[in-house]
């Protein structure tokens, strides 16, 4: 088995030279580590001068939900779903080794010791760099999530056609 080695400096130089103008990221996951990866890529691309759009759908919507915001859905099933599916970038679990919150706390301590910003800080940086946030309206309807339960700074509330129009113009499209 052979593995390709990529020289980071050369890869970055090539990326700068080819300069993809647009990056789209679909954030499907509501896991801490995956959300962190999405925002690290988004802020990195934005810092390189690229236009970046993050499309939040399904569990990824939890990243942009206000902490502890209750669902204002009218039917009991969606209200219950909103109650069980609490959001907030500060409360995202790890995708693996969560162990009822212990693994997540350990990861947060390690991040703090290494001066690694958390998801809320990365989101704030992304917004400061002009990264566009789009919340998927189809999923919001399915999960009983309303606009008033999401953080400020959402640029657009739209469906998959808007994402596809953005992705069609993108040179880099990621699904996390």
Buried (B, 14 or more C-beta within 10 A) or exposed (E): EEEEEEEEEEEEEEBEEEEBEBBBBBBBBBBBBBBBBBBBBBBBBBEBEBBBBBBBBBBBBBBBBBEEBEBBBEEEEBBEBBEEBBBBBEBBBBBEEBEEEEBBEEBBEEBEEEEBBBBBEBBBBBBEBEBBBBBBBEBBEEBBBBEEBBBEBBBEBBBBEBBEEBBEEBEBBBEB
